Amino acid sequence: MILILDNNNNRAIGLHAALTFIGEAVQLLADTNIDQECEKYQKQSCMVILGALQNSDHESLIKRYPTLPFLLIGETLKPLLSIANVVGLICEPFNHDVTTQLIHDCQQYQRMLPSDHKHHKPHKTFDGLVGETEAVKDLRFLITQVAKTDANVLILGESGTGKEVVARNVHLLSKRNKGPFVPVNCGAIPAELLESELFGHEKGAFTGAISARKGRFELAQGGTLFLDEIGDMPLQMQVKLLRVLQERSYERVGGTKAIQADVRVIAATHRDLESMIEKGSFREDLYYRLNVFPIESPSLAQRAEDIPLLLKELMRRVNEQSGVTAKFTERAIDSLKEHAWPGNIRELANLVERMVIMFPDKVVDVPDLPNKYRYIEVEAYEPQYPEELMERDAFNDIFSGGFSEDEIDLEDDFAQAAPGLLPDEGIELKEYLAELEINLITQALERFDYVVARAAEVLGVRRTTLVEKMKKYNLSRD
């Protein structure tokens, strides 16, 4: 609705006639009911064309209704263009092209108004379509617009971007949402069976057809048929699909009765159909029949800022299935944002499942991620343990068969240091074990020329454990 508020009656009437002629809904207002009408329309799709006023102040009127876009008439009002919701200025004589463009800009002002849901929780209406980046907001807008119609939709995008999720949301927001949503993967069904799969068959139509069977078109009656990977459909089937889309009827294989197709068709592909048309592997007429309303499903790299929300949603799904979850640190999430994601959301879902298996109910940091997802250089945390625990661990390593005869020759030293019998006079166990530990560590260090990592490996202990022992017993090369 366009509201015209101008005390210059001749100018207002002329503009009213011009806008009505081009099909716009227009209403003339008087000074007396300005606020009443603006209050009435401010929450609707409406704009105001403002000219001369007698009883009101232009600036205060415009600022009272920030959700309404205003167009001004006449050069005298040009200083008001600095106000945010003043979209433009109309000058006499009225120019059709300029006025039409300004009306479009006002509609954009209304459409893109900031609203509560843009800054809080993800949109509730959409099922599984998680994200708050501009790419996802634009995707939701396209889905909302086309869902109101019965137009055929072609969803384009890389594998793993969630094209079926887009198709399901078009179905759920449409007037067909009470009917079935039937998906078909055209690339997963052998060419010789695809016709029967789509259109059904009568008993005896071919070898093995022991009874009549409904096809996917028939099962989707009153609802939506989703043809995934339409680029993999054989040319022979493309011809038959085109006929159904044109005539809105089909016959079962082996049948003669025409069945009306009350079905909305949504197709999807990751292939470049236009290049396939040039090569002759996809029919141009079918392409234009399907491509009534194209929707591009954005790649995960294009919406990397949505990764935190996607992780939350994917963790929720994993938790529902297995009862186990995991969390990611902020720097782990920042590292994931740097990845190219060739497998898109499917790749992210696989990573989440893997991390839950490896770190159930724990927190995942950058060093815990697989190598190809580590884009941030961080030093892995190495815990420092109390000395008592370190000694106990070392003793366990020594007496648990951690040394083999090929690794360290202990034939003489071990026989002297660790005889099998306890002397009658007894021993100081702590000193005895310490001497044994020093002896073994020294041998290992000397064997590998004090390369700590190699010595730790042959002793069967962690490198940090060996370093602590060397500090404790002052076992440096000097």
ChimeraX attribute file (.defattr): number of C-alpha atoms within 10 A of each C-alpha:
attribute: neighborCount
match mode: 1-to-1
recipient: residues
	/A:1	13
	/A:2	20
	/A:3	21
	/A:4	24
	/A:5	22
	/A:6	22
	/A:7	16
	/A:8	11
	/A:9	12
	/A:10	10
	/A:11	15
	/A:12	21
	/A:13	14
	/A:14	12
	/A:15	19
	/A:16	19
	/A:17	12
	/A:18	16
	/A:19	17
	/A:20	14
	/A:21	10
	/A:22	10
	/A:23	8
	/A:24	14
	/A:25	13
	/A:26	19
	/A:27	13
	/A:28	15
	/A:29	18
	/A:30	12
	/A:31	14
	/A:32	10
	/A:33	9
	/A:34	15
	/A:35	13
	/A:36	9
	/A:37	13
	/A:38	20
	/A:39	13
	/A:40	11
	/A:41	18
	/A:42	17
	/A:43	11
	/A:44	13
	/A:45	16
	/A:46	21
	/A:47	25
	/A:48	24
	/A:49	22
	/A:50	25
	/A:51	20
	/A:52	20
	/A:53	14
	/A:54	9
	/A:55	8
	/A:56	12
	/A:57	10
	/A:58	16
	/A:59	12
	/A:60	9
	/A:61	14
	/A:62	20
	/A:63	14
	/A:64	12
	/A:65	15
	/A:66	15
	/A:67	20
	/A:68	26
	/A:69	25
	/A:70	29
	/A:71	21
	/A:72	25
	/A:73	23
	/A:74	13
	/A:75	11
	/A:76	10
	/A:77	15
	/A:78	13
	/A:79	9
	/A:80	16
	/A:81	15
	/A:82	10
	/A:83	13
	/A:84	12
	/A:85	20
	/A:86	22
	/A:87	19
	/A:88	22
	/A:89	20
	/A:90	19
	/A:91	12
	/A:92	10
	/A:93	8
	/A:94	14
	/A:95	11
	/A:96	11
	/A:97	8
	/A:98	14
	/A:99	17
	/A:100	13
	/A:101	12
	/A:102	17
	/A:103	20
	/A:104	12
	/A:105	15
	/A:106	23
	/A:107	16
	/A:108	12
	/A:109	20
	/A:110	20
	/A:111	11
	/A:112	8
	/A:113	12
	/A:114	11
	/A:115	8
	/A:116	8
	/A:117	11
	/A:118	13
	/A:119	9
	/A:120	9
	/A:121	11
	/A:122	14
	/A:123	16
	/A:124	10
	/A:125	12
	/A:126	18
	/A:127	13
	/A:128	16
	/A:129	20
	/A:130	20
	/A:131	21
	/A:132	20
	/A:133	15
	/A:134	12
	/A:135	16
	/A:136	18
	/A:137	15
	/A:138	15
	/A:139	17
	/A:140	19
	/A:141	12
	/A:142	16
	/A:143	23
	/A:144	17
	/A:145	12
	/A:146	19
	/A:147	21
	/A:148	14
	/A:149	13
	/A:150	16
	/A:151	16
	/A:152	19
	/A:153	24
	/A:154	26
	/A:155	23
	/A:156	22
	/A:157	18
	/A:158	18
	/A:159	19
	/A:160	20
	/A:161	22
	/A:162	20
	/A:163	24
	/A:164	19
	/A:165	15
	/A:166	24
	/A:167	27
	/A:168	23
	/A:169	20
	/A:170	26
	/A:171	27
	/A:172	21
	/A:173	18
	/A:174	21
	/A:175	15
	/A:176	21
	/A:177	17
	/A:178	11
	/A:179	16
	/A:180	17
	/A:181	21
	/A:182	18
	/A:183	18
	/A:184	19
	/A:185	16
	/A:186	23
	/A:187	16
	/A:188	12
	/A:189	14
	/A:190	12
	/A:191	17
	/A:192	10
	/A:193	10
	/A:194	20
	/A:195	20
	/A:196	21
	/A:197	21
	/A:198	22
	/A:199	22
	/A:200	23
	/A:201	22
	/A:202	19
	/A:203	15
	/A:204	13
	/A:205	16
	/A:206	12
	/A:207	7
	/A:208	8
	/A:209	14
	/A:210	11
	/A:211	10
	/A:212	16
	/A:213	17
	/A:214	15
	/A:215	19
	/A:216	20
	/A:217	28
	/A:218	22
	/A:219	19
	/A:220	21
	/A:221	19
	/A:222	19
	/A:223	24
	/A:224	28
	/A:225	25
	/A:226	28
	/A:227	24
	/A:228	24
	/A:229	21
	/A:230	24
	/A:231	22
	/A:232	19
	/A:233	22
	/A:234	17
	/A:235	15
	/A:236	11
	/A:237	15
	/A:238	20
	/A:239	14
	/A:240	15
	/A:241	18
	/A:242	17
	/A:243	14
	/A:244	17
	/A:245	18
	/A:246	11
	/A:247	10
	/A:248	15
	/A:249	16
	/A:250	22
	/A:251	18
	/A:252	23
	/A:253	21
	/A:254	16
	/A:255	14
	/A:256	10
	/A:257	10
	/A:258	11
	/A:259	14
	/A:260	15
	/A:261	18
	/A:262	15
	/A:263	25
	/A:264	23
	/A:265	21
	/A:266	28
	/A:267	26
	/A:268	27
	/A:269	20
	/A:270	19
	/A:271	16
	/A:272	11
	/A:273	18
	/A:274	14
	/A:275	11
	/A:276	14
	/A:277	14
	/A:278	11
	/A:279	10
	/A:280	11
	/A:281	17
	/A:282	22
	/A:283	19
	/A:284	15
	/A:285	13
	/A:286	17
	/A:287	18
	/A:288	12
	/A:289	16
	/A:290	22
	/A:291	18
	/A:292	12
	/A:293	16
	/A:294	17
	/A:295	21
	/A:296	18
	/A:297	23
	/A:298	19
	/A:299	21
	/A:300	25
	/A:301	17
	/A:302	15
	/A:303	16
	/A:304	20
	/A:305	17
	/A:306	18
	/A:307	20
	/A:308	17
	/A:309	15
	/A:310	19
	/A:311	21
	/A:312	16
	/A:313	16
	/A:314	21
	/A:315	20
	/A:316	15
	/A:317	15
	/A:318	17
	/A:319	16
	/A:320	11
	/A:321	9
	/A:322	10
	/A:323	11
	/A:324	16
	/A:325	23
	/A:326	22
	/A:327	20
	/A:328	20
	/A:329	12
	/A:330	13
	/A:331	17
	/A:332	21
	/A:333	20
	/A:334	19
	/A:335	18
	/A:336	22
	/A:337	20
	/A:338	14
	/A:339	15
	/A:340	14
	/A:341	19
	/A:342	16
	/A:343	16
	/A:344	19
	/A:345	21
	/A:346	16
	/A:347	15
	/A:348	20
	/A:349	20
	/A:350	12
	/A:351	16
	/A:352	21
	/A:353	19
	/A:354	14
	/A:355	22
	/A:356	21
	/A:357	14
	/A:358	13
	/A:359	16
	/A:360	16
	/A:361	15
	/A:362	14
	/A:363	15
	/A:364	21
	/A:365	18
	/A:366	24
	/A:367	16
	/A:368	16
	/A:369	17
	/A:370	11
	/A:371	9
	/A:372	8
	/A:373	20
	/A:374	20
	/A:375	16
	/A:376	14
	/A:377	10
	/A:378	11
	/A:379	8
	/A:380	10
	/A:381	7
	/A:382	7
	/A:383	6
	/A:384	10
	/A:385	9
	/A:386	7
	/A:387	12
	/A:388	9
	/A:389	10
	/A:390	16
	/A:391	16
	/A:392	11
	/A:393	13
	/A:394	20
	/A:395	15
	/A:396	12
	/A:397	15
	/A:398	18
	/A:399	9
	/A:400	10
	/A:401	9
	/A:402	13
	/A:403	17
	/A:404	11
	/A:405	8
	/A:406	7
	/A:407	12
	/A:408	14
	/A:409	12
	/A:410	17
	/A:411	9
	/A:412	8
	/A:413	12
	/A:414	13
	/A:415	10
	/A:416	10
	/A:417	14
	/A:418	12
	/A:419	9
	/A:420	8
	/A:421	6
	/A:422	9
	/A:423	8
	/A:424	6
	/A:425	5
	/A:426	7
	/A:427	10
	/A:428	7
	/A:429	9
	/A:430	9
	/A:431	10
	/A:432	12
	/A:433	15
	/A:434	14
	/A:435	14
	/A:436	18
	/A:437	17
	/A:438	16
	/A:439	15
	/A:440	18
	/A:441	21
	/A:442	17
	/A:443	17
	/A:444	22
	/A:445	22
	/A:446	12
	/A:447	14
	/A:448	13
	/A:449	12
	/A:450	16
	/A:451	12
	/A:452	17
	/A:453	17
	/A:454	16
	/A:455	23
	/A:456	19
	/A:457	13
	/A:458	17
	/A:459	24
	/A:460	17
	/A:461	17
	/A:462	14
	/A:463	16
	/A:464	15
	/A:465	16
	/A:466	21
	/A:467	15
	/A:468	15
	/A:469	19
	/A:470	17
	/A:471	10
	/A:472	10
	/A:473	13
	/A:474	11
	/A:475	15
	/A:476	11
	/A:477	9
	/A:478	4
